[in-house]
Amino acid sequence: MNVKDTLSVDAFGKTAFDQTSLQALWDVALGEIEVQVSRPNFVTWFKNTCFLEKCENTAKIGLPNNFAKEWIENKYAKIVLGALRNLEESITRIEFVVHSGAPETYRKKNRSPRRDFGQEITSPQATFPELRINPETNLNPRYTLSSYMVGKANELAYAAATAITESVGTKYNPFFIYGGVGLGKTHLLQSIGNEIISKYSSGVRVKYVSSERFTNDVIWAIRNKRMETVKEKYRFVDVLIVDDIQFIIGKTATEEEFFHTFNALYENNKQIIISSDKSPKFMPELAERLRSRFEGGMIVDIGYPDYELRFAIIKAKLQERGLIFPDAVVAVIAEKIQKSFREIEGALNRITFYQKTKQIPLTPQAVEGLLSEIIQEPTKHISPNDVLHAVCGFFEVSNVDIVGQSRKREFVRARQIAMYLLRDMLDLSYPNIGDRIGKRDHTTALYAYEKMAKEVEKNTELNQKIINIRELITRE
């Protein structure tokens, strides 16, 4: 049954939703929410949620327990409301409700057992493919190296991942992948685990875990005085894969336990694979002893996908869904959605939902209009002073150093990056840039921009620095 078949119009001419269409609406909203939160948090907090009912302007969202209700209300209420309002303007208020189960028609398809704190989830759930996992490894079989789309932004990471599956524990150990949200890190990590199991069957013990899951296990073990359980779970494996390691920062007991787990595995030539949103060099809060161990292995970054890779990914995802979009429509999506695979997924969910429920003709113009509503605009107006302030703060130099005449290497580097960002982010003219950076000639600004533009494509460390500075500039 199509979603549009479940919609009707009430006496006031407004669209009325039955339970099936409410859940379809919620599924699309979840796609937009997933773009804005980390995958571990998304799976942890939104996996057992459902759209219970819509009463006038209020959407009632069902949550499995009070802990989840309190957490989502405090952390994600605005994101949830924004996602739903983007799809249904009449929704102006969210009410989170603890429920013992979803409505009957939905619950029959999505039964899941209650679980105690610290227990693994072992049952599948239709709405979240991530949960169809092997309870022993925590791996989702849908993630494979053969389904991982490769382009310039991730080809080095893919090549290293493939090499690891051929020589587990002896090549690129530890293996550290970093990159922004939604760029395919989890897919690649899980693919490595699945490929190793495929090659070596039960001969190699693999365990995948999010850092949040690892933290929860440590907390549970401390509360119940069962730390040996954590040690047995994570130290007696051949391959340990930890996703989003940045979330253990500042959690002293978790960092301590992970440090000892890391050492126990490394000393026995066990493979360690880690992902993060940034390079260890740019994680100042991370304990130095952990950073030094991460830097002792292979570190690769995954950058933003280029147009060709985005186009190919959209085509592949449409094929998975049994859908066909005209190439002109695919081109619009690839052009407009530039940052992550999750944004692409969310865009496809949105377009499909509107196509089914509102029967919008699938033209490039219509799709462009839909996407313009979800593409995030800068949160504030950026000035040249914002750029200079961020560069100075990142490199710990003064504004005088940036605009001055000193030829010290660290000052020259910061100066050139400032010129590059003034051009790249604000599109200032070269004479304007030169004038702002110490009354220099426009040719100096032109040289700095072209030099940085070439280097950033080849130098992953420089690329990460610029990404971090951009975040400083755009942060509210």
MOHUPE-V352072 format. One record per pair of residues at least 24 apart in sequence whose ideal C-beta (glycine too) atoms are under 7 Angstrom apart, sorted by the first residue. I is the first residue (numbers start at 1). J is the second residue. D is the distance in Angstrom with one decimal. If there is no record, write none. Layout:
i	j	d
I	J	D
I	J	D
This chain:
i	j	d
2	356	5.4
3	353	7.0
3	356	4.5
3	357	5.3
4	356	5.0
4	357	5.1
4	359	6.7
7	357	6.0
17	54	5.8
19	103	5.2
19	105	5.5
19	106	6.4
20	105	6.9
22	51	4.2
22	54	6.3
23	50	6.3
23	51	5.6
23	106	5.6
24	353	6.8
25	51	6.3
25	87	5.9
25	88	6.4
26	50	6.4
26	51	3.7
27	127	6.4
28	87	5.9
28	349	4.6
28	350	6.0
28	353	4.3
29	83	4.2
29	84	5.1
29	87	6.0
31	345	5.8
31	346	4.2
31	349	3.7
32	83	4.2
32	86	6.6
32	346	4.8
32	374	6.5
33	79	5.8
33	80	6.4
33	83	5.1
34	342	5.6
34	346	6.8
35	182	6.3
35	340	6.9
35	342	4.6
35	343	5.1
35	346	4.8
36	79	5.3
37	76	6.8
38	181	6.4
38	244	5.8
39	186	5.3
40	210	3.6
40	211	7.0
40	212	4.6
40	243	6.3
40	244	5.4
41	212	6.8
43	128	6.7
43	130	5.2
44	212	6.1
45	71	6.1
45	72	5.7
47	125	6.5
47	128	5.1
47	131	6.1
48	112	6.2
50	102	4.2
50	106	5.9
52	97	6.2
52	99	6.6
52	103	6.7
57	90	5.8
57	91	6.3
57	92	4.5
57	93	5.7
58	93	4.5
58	95	5.5
59	84	5.6
59	91	4.9
59	94	5.5
60	95	4.9
60	97	5.4
61	94	6.3
61	96	5.3
61	97	6.9
62	97	5.6
62	99	4.0
62	102	6.1
63	96	5.6
63	97	6.9
63	98	5.8
65	98	6.2
66	98	5.7
69	96	5.0
69	98	5.4
72	96	6.1
86	373	5.9
86	374	6.2
87	353	6.9
117	220	5.3
118	216	6.7
118	217	6.0
118	220	3.4
137	193	6.3
137	197	6.9
137	206	4.9
137	207	6.1
137	208	6.1
138	207	6.6
138	208	4.4
138	209	6.0
139	190	5.4
139	193	4.8
139	194	5.5
139	206	6.8
139	208	5.2
140	190	5.8
141	194	6.2
143	187	5.1
143	190	3.7
143	191	4.9
143	194	6.1
144	191	5.4
144	194	5.8
145	191	4.6
145	195	5.2
148	184	7.0
148	187	5.9
148	188	6.1
148	191	5.4
149	309	6.2
149	312	5.7
149	313	5.1
149	316	6.4
151	305	5.8
151	306	5.8
151	308	6.4
151	309	3.2
152	306	5.8
153	302	6.2
153	303	3.9
153	304	6.1
153	305	5.2
153	306	6.3
153	309	6.5
154	184	6.5
154	302	4.7
156	300	5.1
157	188	6.2
157	300	4.5
157	302	5.2
158	188	7.0
160	298	5.8
160	300	5.7
161	188	5.7
161	191	7.0
161	192	5.0
164	192	6.1
164	271	6.7
165	192	6.2
165	195	4.5
165	196	5.4
165	199	6.2
168	196	6.0
168	204	6.2
168	238	6.8
168	239	6.4
168	271	5.0
169	238	7.0
169	269	4.6
169	270	5.7
169	271	4.4
170	269	6.7
172	297	6.3
172	298	3.7
173	271	5.7
173	272	6.2
173	297	5.6
174	272	4.0
174	273	6.9
174	274	6.0
174	294	6.3
174	297	3.8
175	273	4.8
175	297	6.0
175	298	5.1
176	274	5.0
176	280	6.7
176	294	5.1
176	297	6.0
176	298	6.8
176	299	4.5
177	275	4.7
177	300	5.8
177	302	6.3
178	275	6.9
178	276	4.7
178	277	6.6
178	278	5.5
178	279	5.2
178	301	5.3
179	301	5.5
179	302	3.5
179	303	6.6
180	277	6.4
180	340	6.6
181	277	6.6
181	340	6.2
182	340	2.9
182	341	5.4
182	342	3.3
182	343	6.2
183	302	4.8
183	304	7.0
183	340	5.6
183	341	6.6
184	302	6.3
184	341	5.5
185	275	4.4
185	302	6.1
186	243	5.7
189	241	5.1
189	243	5.8
189	273	6.0
189	275	5.6
192	241	6.9
192	273	6.1
193	239	6.5
193	241	5.5
196	239	5.9
204	238	4.6
204	239	6.3
205	237	4.5
205	238	4.8
206	237	6.7
206	238	6.9
206	239	4.4
207	234	6.5
207	237	4.5
207	240	5.5
207	241	6.9
208	241	4.3
209	242	5.9
210	243	4.7
210	244	5.9
211	242	5.9
211	243	6.6
211	244	5.0
211	245	5.2
211	247	4.3
211	248	4.9
212	247	5.5
214	242	6.5
214	248	7.0
214	254	6.7
214	258	6.7
215	247	6.9
215	248	6.0
215	251	5.7
215	254	4.6
218	253	5.8
218	254	4.9
218	257	5.2
222	253	6.3
230	257	6.4
234	261	5.0
235	261	5.6
235	264	4.7
235	265	6.6
237	270	6.8
238	270	5.4
238	271	6.7
239	270	6.9
239	271	4.4
239	273	7.0
240	265	5.8
240	270	6.8
240	272	5.4
241	273	4.5
242	274	5.1
243	275	5.1
244	275	6.2
244	276	6.6
245	274	5.0
245	275	6.7
245	276	4.9
246	276	4.8
246	277	5.5
246	278	6.9
246	283	6.4
249	283	6.6
249	285	4.8
249	286	5.4
250	285	6.0
255	287	5.4
255	290	6.6
259	289	6.3
259	290	5.8
262	293	6.0
278	464	6.6
278	468	6.8
279	464	5.1
282	464	6.4
282	468	5.6
301	460	4.7
301	463	6.9
301	464	6.1
303	463	6.5
304	338	6.5
304	339	5.9
307	334	5.7
307	335	7.0
310	334	4.2
310	337	6.8
310	344	6.6
313	341	6.1
313	344	6.0
314	344	6.0
317	344	6.9
317	345	6.8
317	348	5.9
323	352	7.0
325	362	6.5
328	364	4.8
329	362	5.9
329	364	5.7
329	367	5.2
332	364	4.7
332	367	5.1
332	368	5.3
333	367	6.6
333	371	6.9
336	368	6.8
336	371	4.6
336	375	6.1
337	371	6.8
346	374	6.9
347	371	5.9
347	374	6.8
350	374	6.4
378	474	5.8
379	474	6.4
379	476	5.1
380	476	5.9
382	425	6.4
382	426	6.5
382	473	6.0
382	474	6.9
384	422	5.9
384	426	6.4
384	428	6.9
384	436	5.8
386	473	5.4
387	418	6.4
387	421	5.1
387	422	5.5
387	425	6.5
387	426	7.0
387	473	5.8
388	418	5.8
390	469	5.3
390	472	4.0
390	473	4.5
391	417	6.0
391	418	4.5
391	421	6.9
391	469	6.0
393	472	6.6
394	468	6.7
394	469	5.1
394	472	6.3
402	437	6.7
403	437	5.5
403	438	3.9
404	438	6.4
405	438	6.9
416	448	4.1
416	451	6.4
416	452	5.7
417	452	6.2
417	466	6.7
419	445	5.0
419	448	3.9
419	449	5.9
420	448	6.1
420	449	5.2
420	452	3.7
420	453	6.9
421	469	6.7
423	449	4.7
